[in-house]
């Protein structure tokens, strides 16, 4: 069990002790590990998912050179850690599920304990064959932070398709005041995404989640197929689902 994380001084010196893994000089425990590196020790080992590019990116996110206290690492999450898996819907290139995840987190006493949180699982079609641009957009999603933007925690591997369940739609139950507040929050999230030179490509009501009565923009950068036709550039391809695509876009040449 680790003690408190704090800035520690060397005996007889004003010089701060560094983390033995990443050389950070703040938030150090008696094992000389920062919060991030100590958390990595509690994280399940990365298994062979069958996709080297994804495994390599997870390992890179866990590298001391790549991360920081404010930039948590991606995890390889064993699928058995998820419970209450429910089907939400299907997009152009994926299926969406809701689940409860038993995640190790630091509590207020700075001790790691299992905490159940609600998460969204996105199952990509043909995820065995991802391209470099998909990995790049996974990187952008992982690095993106904000109150109104979805957070990427990690990757898992689903052994088989579960029974599907659809959630009821609650949009008609919202007052106009709440709809306007939601819209402002969504616009704020999209503005932050655009500042990072990223296009969502598949924004619609099905990609807006509500957490503690606040809207969150999800599906950032994942609205493309995992396998890209090498004969087509990304700029020439059409993304999204039919009800939300401009009619002129669908017009044949």
N, C-alpha and C positions, 0 to 999 in steps of 0.2 A: 504494500500500500504506500503510495507516495504522499509526501507532506505538501505544504503550500508551495505554490509557484510564485516567486518573487525575484527582485533584483538582489543578487548575493555578492558580497565582497570577499576578496581573498584576505586571509588573515594577515594583519599588519600592513594592509594596503587599501587604497581607495579604488583600486582597479576592480571592475566587475568580473565575476566568473562567467565564462562562455559555455554555451551548450556544447557538449562533446561531439554532437552530430553535425550541427549547422552553424556553430559559432555565434549564435544569437546571445546577447548579453542581458536580456530581460526575460522575466517569467521562467526562472530556473528553479528546479526542485533539488533536493539533497542528492539525487542521482546524477546531477549535472546535466539534466535533460530539460529542454523547453517543453511547453504544453504540446506543441505540434509533434515533436519527435517522440515524446512520451506516449502520445495518442497512437502513433504509428506502431509502437510495440504491442498495443492492445488490438491492432487491426488484423483480421484474418489474412492468411497468406493468399497471394494471387494464384489461382489454379489455371490450368491450361484450358482456356475457353474455346480453343479452336480458331481464334482470330488473333494473330500475332500483333497487328497494328493497334488493336484496342488494348491488349495486355501491355504493350510497350508504352502506350500513352499513360496508362494508369501508373506504371512504374515511374515514368517521368514526373508525373504530378506529385509523387511521393518523394522525389529527390530533394535533398536539402537545398540545392542550388535553385530549384524551380519554385519552391513554396515559401510561405511566410506565415506569421501568426494570423494575418488577415486574409490569407489565401489557403483555406483548408485543402487537403489532398482528396483525390478520388479514392473510393474504396471498391474492392471486389467483394460484393455482398453475396454470401451463400443464399440460395433461394429459400431454404428452410427458415430463414430469419423473417420471412414475410408471412403474415396471416391475414385472414379476412379479405382475400383477393376477390375483387368484384370488377366485372367488365363495365366500362364506361361507354366506349364507342370506337368507331373505326374511321381513320383518316385516309388520305390518298396513299400513304406508304407505310402505315403502321396501325397497330391496335393499342388502345389506351385502357389501363386498368388502375383501380385504386386499391391500396393495400396498407396494412399496418406493419411497420418495421421496428424491430427491437434493436435499437441503435445504442452503442456505448457512447456516453456523453459525460462531461465533467459536471458534477452537481455543484451546489453553492458552497460545499465544503472542499471543493476541488478534488473530489474522489470520483473515479470512473464508475458509473453504474449503468445498467441497462434501462433505457427509456423508450417507451413506445410512442412513435410518431406516425402520422398519416402521410403517405407519399403516393406519387403517381408513377406507375410503371409503363414505359413505352416500349412495345415490342415491334422492332423493325422487321419489315419484310426482307427476306434474303440478306440477313445481317451477317452471314458468313463472308460476304464479299463487299467490304466497304472500301471506298477509295480515299485518297489523300485529302480531298476537299472536305469529305465528311469528317475526318479526324480534325481538320482545321476548325470546322464549325463546332465540333464537340469541345475543342479548346476554348473557343470564344464563349460558349455557353457556360463552361466550367469557371471561367474567369469573371463572368458577368455577375455583378452583385447589385442588390437594390431591393427596397421594400416592395416594389411592384413587379419584380422580375423573378421568374422561377429559378430555384437553386438546383444545381446538378450535384448529387451526392456520390454517384458511382455507377457501376455496371453489375448486372447479374446475368444468370443464364437460366431460362425457364425450361424445365425438363419436359413438360407437355402442356397442351392447351387445357385450361380449366373451363368449367361451365360458365357461360356468359350471363351477366346480369346488366340491365340498363338502369341508369339513374333517372329519376323524374326531373323534368325541367322546371325551374322555379322563376324564370324571367318574368312571367306575367304576374307573379306575386309581389314583385318589387314596386315600390312607389316611384313616381317620377323624380322625386328628390334623390332617392338612392341611385336611380339609373344615371342621373347627371353626375353624382359624386363618383360612381364607378367609372364613367366615361373619362372624367378628369384624371383619375388614377391610371387608367389604361393609357391615355395619351402621354402621361408622364413617363410610363415605362417604355413606350415605343420611342419617345424622344431620346431616352438614355441609350437604347439599342442603336438608333441611327447615329448617335455621336461616336459609337464604336465602329462605324462604317459597316454595319450589318443590316441586312434586310430580312424581315421575318418570313415573307413569301407566302404565309398561310394563315393570316390573321382572321379569325372568325369567332363567334360566340362559344363554339365548342372548345376553343383553345384558351378560354379565360376561366381560371379556377377562382374559387372564393375561399379564403382562409381567414377565420375570425372576422368575418363580415367585410373583408377587404379583397378586391380583385387582384389576381396575379396573372401576368402574361406568361403562358407556357408554350411549349413546342418551339422554342427559339433555335433556329438553325437545323432542326430535324425534319423540316417539311420537304426534304428531297429524298429521292430513292437512295438506298444504301449502295446499289449497283448503278453506275452511270454508263450509258452507251458511249463508248469512246469515239464514235462517229459524230456525236453531237456535243456542242459546248453547253455549259450551264446557262449561258445567256440566251441560247436558242430554245431551251426547254420551257415548258409551261408547268408551273407548280400550283398546288392548291386543290380544292374540291369544287365540283361543278357549280353548286348554288352560289358560290362566292367569287366566281371568276367573271370578268367582264365579257359580255357577249362578243365584242369585237376581237377579243383574244382567241376565241374558239373558232373564228371564221376561217374557213379553208382558203389557202392561197390561190 
